[in-house]
Amino acid sequence: MTTIKIDEKTKTGKAFMAMFETFFKGVEGIEIVEPDYGQVNEEPSIYSSEFVEKVKKAEENIKNGETTTLNPDDIWGSLGLK
Protein backbone atom coordinates (compact mmCIF):
# COMPACT_ATOMS: atom_id res chain seq x y z
CA MET A 1 0.00 0.00 0.00
CA THR A 2 1.22 3.50 -0.84
CA THR A 3 0.21 6.64 1.03
CA ILE A 4 0.12 10.07 -0.59
CA LYS A 5 -0.41 13.14 1.59
CA ILE A 6 -2.33 15.88 -0.20
CA ASP A 7 -3.04 19.29 1.27
CA GLU A 8 -6.55 19.86 -0.03
CA LYS A 9 -6.42 23.51 1.09
CA THR A 10 -3.94 24.36 -1.66
CA LYS A 11 -4.78 25.04 -5.28
CA THR A 12 -2.60 22.13 -6.41
CA GLY A 13 -4.13 19.78 -3.85
CA LYS A 14 -7.67 20.69 -4.93
CA ALA A 15 -6.78 20.18 -8.59
CA PHE A 16 -5.16 16.81 -7.88
CA MET A 17 -8.18 15.56 -5.93
CA ALA A 18 -10.57 16.70 -8.66
CA MET A 19 -8.49 14.93 -11.31
CA PHE A 20 -8.14 11.80 -9.18
CA GLU A 21 -11.85 11.55 -8.47
CA THR A 22 -12.68 12.10 -12.14
CA PHE A 23 -10.38 9.39 -13.47
CA PHE A 24 -10.31 6.80 -10.69
CA LYS A 25 -13.68 6.94 -8.88
CA GLY A 26 -15.11 3.43 -8.71
CA VAL A 27 -11.97 1.74 -10.04
CA GLU A 28 -11.26 -1.51 -8.23
CA GLY A 29 -8.08 -1.51 -6.16
CA ILE A 30 -7.96 2.27 -5.64
CA GLU A 31 -9.63 3.88 -2.64
CA ILE A 32 -9.57 7.33 -1.08
CA VAL A 33 -9.14 7.01 2.68
CA GLU A 34 -9.88 10.15 4.69
CA PRO A 35 -7.49 10.88 7.57
CA ASP A 36 -8.72 10.50 11.14
CA TYR A 37 -8.19 13.97 12.56
CA GLY A 38 -9.21 12.77 16.01
CA GLN A 39 -5.90 10.98 16.45
CA VAL A 40 -2.91 12.59 18.06
CA ASN A 41 -0.19 13.73 15.70
CA GLU A 42 2.05 10.71 15.06
CA GLU A 43 5.21 12.78 14.75
CA PRO A 44 7.35 12.69 17.89
CA SER A 45 7.27 15.87 19.92
CA ILE A 46 10.42 17.91 20.35
CA TYR A 47 9.24 18.72 23.89
CA SER A 48 9.65 16.46 26.91
CA SER A 49 6.49 15.03 28.42
CA GLU A 50 7.23 16.84 31.71
CA PHE A 51 7.35 20.20 29.93
CA VAL A 52 4.10 19.48 28.08
CA GLU A 53 2.39 18.60 31.37
CA LYS A 54 3.63 21.86 32.96
CA VAL A 55 2.26 23.88 30.04
CA LYS A 56 -1.10 22.09 30.21
CA LYS A 57 -1.27 22.70 33.98
CA ALA A 58 -0.45 26.40 33.45
CA GLU A 59 -3.20 26.67 30.81
CA GLU A 60 -5.67 25.08 33.21
CA ASN A 61 -4.62 27.46 36.00
CA ILE A 62 -5.11 30.45 33.69
CA LYS A 63 -8.61 29.21 32.76
CA ASN A 64 -9.46 28.86 36.45
CA GLY A 65 -8.09 32.32 37.29
CA GLU A 66 -5.30 30.86 39.40
CA THR A 67 -2.48 33.11 38.24
CA THR A 68 0.02 35.47 39.79
CA THR A 69 0.70 38.81 38.15
CA LEU A 70 4.28 39.97 38.50
CA ASN A 71 5.35 43.58 38.61
CA PRO A 72 8.65 43.68 36.68
CA ASP A 73 9.80 46.61 38.83
CA ASP A 74 9.19 44.65 42.08
CA ILE A 75 9.19 40.91 41.41
CA TRP A 76 9.88 39.88 45.02
CA GLY A 77 7.14 42.18 46.27
CA SER A 78 4.71 40.74 43.70
CA LEU A 79 5.41 37.28 45.11
CA GLY A 80 4.96 38.48 48.71
CA LEU A 81 8.57 37.67 49.55
CA LYS A 82 9.80 41.13 50.40
Helices and strands as residue ranges (DSSP letters): H 11-24, H 49-63, H 75-78
